[in-house]
Structure formats: C-alpha cells, structure tokens
Amino acid sequence: MEPARNEWTRADYTELTEYLKSLSEDGYKEFSDSLSPGANLSYGVRVPHIRRIAKEIAKGNYADFLRLNKWEYREEIMLGGLVMSLIKCGYPQMLAYMKEYSGKINGWETCDIVTFKGLKKHLPEFLNDADRFVYSENPWAQRFGFLHLMSLYLTDEYIDTVLSYVNSVNSDFYYVEMMQAWLIATAAAKCRDKTMAFLADNDLNDFTQNKAIQKMRESYRISPEDKEYILKFKR
C-alpha cells in the first residue's frame, strides 16, 4: 500500500485498515492489549510500522486522512496523532491539533507515542498554554501535557515552572501520577539540585512522591550516592 496519497476516499481508508490487519501479530496484540486496560480495540501492529505509515501519510493529503479517520482502534488513534504531530504549521494550528488529539487518547500507549516536536520552536508560548492540558478535567490530557513538559522543558531555564506545574496537580489517576513520577525522575538526571530541593518540599501525594523515588533509584542516570540520599524523602 502507498500511504502518501494526493487524496483519500473511504475506499482508500478501508484499504488502509486491511493493510493494518495484514501487519498484525496475534502474540503482539495479546501482549499490547495486556498493557492497555480499557483500550483493547486493536489490530496488534507494532509501533515502528505505525510510525512509518504516519510519516508517509503526512507527506500527502493528510487533511483527507484525518477527516476519514474513525479513531476506533489504537492503531488508528496513534496514526492520527502522529500525523498531526508531523504537520508543518504555525503554533495556533499546532496547539489546536494537540487539543484535538488529547481528546482522542484512551490509554498510556496512545498518549506516549505522540510528541509534537515542532513545539521546540515555540517553547515560551506553549509553556503559557500548558495549563490547558495539565489542569484539564481529562486525565489523559493531563498526562499528555506532562509528557511534553518532560520531553521539552527539563532545562535550567524552565525547570522551576515545570516543577511548579507538577506540584500543583494532585491527581488520584494512576497514569497521571506515574507520568509525574517519571518526569521528576528524569528531571533529577538533568536538573539535579532543583529536583532534590523539590523532593524535600512539595505537595505531592505519597504515592507519586514514592514512585518518583523508586524510578530514580532504578535509573542508571542517578548516582549511587543520590540513590541513597533520596531515601530520606520517602514517605
């Protein structure tokens, strides 16, 4: 199949779904489904295939593809998000695509596979708009927002604002808590002193705090000395 098309029809989209089925693996589907509770409608296609197809779609008439996307199977959701993230556009349109995609996310896999790397050219703007995601009533949008803060903003320039966002969200949704913990552990490797001070004094719930410490102790980027030091912050 040739995904880079000048136009997409319903017949073309049906051909795409048949192509996805041809790439499916029963064993991988079972494994992937087991990691995505509540989002088990899938073909069982490995992520590298999804990324490859998305890159090709983005070279053609992506607008037609997005209009026809049924957003039902995990692979369809991931394809839609990846295509959106690859579209070359201005910041307002990029933000609109992010908001649209955050409403389609139905699990950690469909969340974490998509990063809008074009935001690298708009870091100050998105930092001001991140609250649209991290303070959303949709917990998957929250995770999506924290994913981008972790991916793009763990620098000396932005770390204070990022940790402030983390501190201000006290979620009881497991996948938000785990993303916050992952962000903190990553921040510790990149901005050690600020993150250590944050661990010593924050408003996180005990689960998130302890998961962050656990992830830091499992990280190869954290020194043995710091892995011992952070035990004092465990609750």
C-alpha positions in Angstrom: 0.0 0.0 0.0 1.1 3.6 -0.7 0.0 5.8 2.3 1.3 9.1 0.7 -1.8 9.9 -1.3 -3.0 13.1 -3.0 -6.5 12.3 -1.9 -8.2 9.8 0.5 -11.5 8.2 -0.1 -13.5 5.9 2.1 -12.3 3.0 -0.1 -8.7 4.1 0.5 -9.3 4.2 4.2 -10.7 0.7 4.1 -7.6 -0.4 2.2 -5.5 1.1 5.0 -7.4 -0.9 7.7 -6.9 -4.1 5.6 -3.2 -3.2 5.4 -3.0 -2.8 9.1 -4.7 -6.2 9.6 -2.0 -7.7 7.4 0.7 -6.3 9.7 -1.0 -7.6 12.8 0.6 -10.2 15.1 -1.6 -12.2 17.4 1.1 -12.5 20.1 2.0 -8.9 20.0 -1.7 -7.9 20.2 -2.2 -10.0 23.3 0.9 -8.5 24.9 0.0 -4.9 23.9 -3.7 -5.4 25.0 -2.5 -6.6 28.4 -0.6 -3.3 28.9 -3.6 -1.2 27.8 -6.5 -2.0 30.0 -9.7 -0.4 28.8 -8.3 0.2 25.3 -8.3 -3.3 23.9 -9.7 -2.5 20.4 -6.6 -3.0 18.4 -5.1 -4.8 15.4 -1.8 -5.8 17.0 0.6 -3.8 14.9 4.0 -2.9 16.2 4.8 0.8 16.8 7.6 1.0 14.1 5.1 0.1 11.4 2.7 2.8 12.8 5.4 5.4 12.7 6.5 4.5 9.2 2.9 4.7 7.9 2.3 8.0 9.6 5.3 9.6 8.1 4.1 8.6 4.6 0.6 9.8 5.2 1.9 13.2 6.4 3.7 13.6 3.0 0.4 13.5 1.2 -3.1 14.8 1.7 -3.2 14.4 5.5 -6.3 16.5 5.8 -8.4 14.0 3.9 -6.9 11.2 6.1 -7.7 13.0 9.3 -11.2 13.7 8.1 -11.8 10.0 7.4 -10.1 8.6 10.5 -12.5 6.6 12.6 -10.4 6.9 15.8 -11.6 3.5 16.9 -8.6 1.1 17.0 -5.5 2.0 18.9 -3.5 2.0 15.7 -6.0 4.5 14.1 -5.7 6.7 17.1 -1.9 6.6 17.1 -1.8 7.2 13.3 -4.0 10.2 13.7 -1.9 11.7 16.5 1.4 11.0 14.8 0.2 12.6 11.5 -0.9 15.7 13.4 2.4 15.9 15.1 4.2 15.8 11.8 2.2 18.5 10.0 4.3 21.7 9.4 2.1 24.5 10.7 2.1 27.6 12.9 1.8 27.4 16.6 -2.0 28.1 16.8 -2.8 25.2 14.5 -0.3 23.0 16.3 -2.0 23.8 19.6 -5.4 23.0 18.1 -4.1 19.7 16.9 -2.8 18.9 20.3 -6.1 19.7 22.0 -7.9 17.6 19.4 -5.6 14.7 19.9 -5.7 14.9 23.6 -9.4 14.2 23.4 -8.8 11.0 21.4 -6.3 9.5 23.8 -7.6 6.3 25.5 -4.5 4.9 27.2 -0.9 5.4 28.0 0.3 4.0 24.7 -1.8 6.4 22.5 -0.6 9.2 24.8 3.1 8.5 25.0 3.7 7.7 21.3 2.9 11.2 20.2 5.1 14.2 20.9 4.7 17.5 19.0 8.4 18.2 18.4 7.5 21.3 16.5 7.0 22.9 19.9 10.7 23.3 20.1 10.3 26.5 18.1 7.5 27.7 20.4 8.7 26.9 23.9 7.6 30.1 25.7 4.2 30.1 24.0 3.4 26.5 25.0 4.7 26.9 28.5 2.0 29.6 28.9 -0.6 27.2 27.4 0.4 24.1 29.2 -2.3 24.7 31.8 -4.9 23.8 29.2 -3.6 20.3 29.5 -2.2 19.7 32.9 -5.3 21.3 34.5 -7.7 19.6 32.2 -10.6 17.5 33.6 -9.5 14.8 31.2 -6.7 12.8 32.9 -5.2 11.7 29.6 -4.9 15.3 28.5 -3.1 15.9 31.8 -0.7 13.1 31.1 -0.2 14.4 27.6 0.7 17.8 28.9 3.2 16.4 31.4 4.7 14.3 28.7 5.5 17.4 26.7 6.9 19.2 29.7 9.2 16.3 30.4 10.2 15.9 26.8 11.0 19.6 26.0 11.4 21.6 29.2 13.8 20.0 31.6 16.4 22.7 31.4 17.8 25.3 33.8 15.6 27.9 32.1 12.3 26.1 32.6 12.7 23.7 35.4 11.2 25.9 38.1 8.0 26.3 36.0 7.8 22.6 35.2 8.1 21.6 38.8 5.5 24.2 39.8 3.1 22.5 37.3 3.9 19.1 38.8 3.4 20.3 42.3 0.0 21.9 41.5 -1.6 18.7 40.3 -2.7 16.3 43.0 -4.3 13.6 40.9 -5.5 10.1 42.0 -5.4 8.8 38.4 -2.7 6.2 38.2 -1.4 7.2 34.8 -1.1 10.8 35.7 0.7 10.0 38.9 3.1 7.7 37.1 3.8 10.4 34.5 4.5 12.9 37.2 6.9 10.4 38.9 8.6 9.7 35.6 9.0 13.4 34.9 10.6 14.0 38.4 13.0 11.1 37.9 14.0 12.5 34.5 14.4 16.0 35.9 16.7 14.6 38.6 19.1 13.5 36.0 19.0 16.8 34.1 18.5 19.4 36.8 19.7 17.6 39.9 19.8 20.4 42.6 16.4 21.9 41.8 14.8 18.4 41.7 16.4 17.4 45.0 15.0 20.5 46.6 11.6 19.7 45.2 11.7 16.2 46.6 12.4 17.7 50.0 9.4 20.1 50.0 6.4 19.6 47.8 2.6 19.0 47.9 2.6 15.7 46.0 0.6 12.8 47.4 2.6 10.0 49.0 2.1 7.6 46.0 3.6 10.0 43.5 6.4 11.0 45.7 7.4 7.4 46.4 7.1 6.4 42.8 9.4 9.2 41.8 11.9 8.0 44.3 11.6 4.4 43.1 12.1 5.5 39.5 15.2 7.5 40.5 16.6 4.5 42.3 16.0 2.4 39.2 17.7 4.9 36.8 21.2 4.4 35.5 21.5 8.2 35.3 21.3 8.8 39.0 24.4 8.3 41.1 24.6 5.6 43.8 25.1 8.4 46.3 22.0 10.2 45.3 20.0 6.9 45.2 20.8 6.5 48.9 20.3 10.2 49.7 16.7 10.3 48.3 15.6 7.6 50.7 15.3 10.3 53.3 12.4 11.8 51.3 10.4 8.5 51.1 7.0 8.7 52.9 
